[in-house]
């Protein structure tokens, strides 16, 4: 497998918050997306989700608590935790999640 330009891949996506699968690690899917400052409605998943901010900043509300994830930082959303993206999140985000969870 060759290397992947994560920032370039995210920038080329047709719309913000539209992720592109990059590959799998075991059964987990690794995706990249571009954040554009707009909020994303609350959701929860049946498995943990890892959010890695490559550049910019991710603003979340997780179970009612505000969380900021800066460039170079990672945040694990526990399985079943209600979480939403607050306005102001911008940059490139990598997500590692179990599909269908």
C-alpha positions, 0 to 999 in steps of 0.5 A: 500500500502506498502512502495517502495524503490525508489533507489533500484527500480531505480537501478534494472531497465534494462537501464538508462532513462527507467522509472518505474511507481510506482503509481498514485496521482489523474490522475498524474503518479509517476515514478522513473528512473536512470540517467547515465550521458548521455543526453536526447533529447529535449521534451515538454509536454501538462501539468506541469511535476515535477522532484524530484532528490533523489540523484545525480544531474539533468542538464537541459536546459529549454527554452534555460536556463541551470538549475541544480537540486541538490539532495533533490531539485524539479523542475517544468517544465511548460506545453509546455516548451521545455526541454532537459537533459544535459550530466552529469546528474546522480542519481535517479529521480522521475517524476510526470506527467500527462499521455499522456500530 
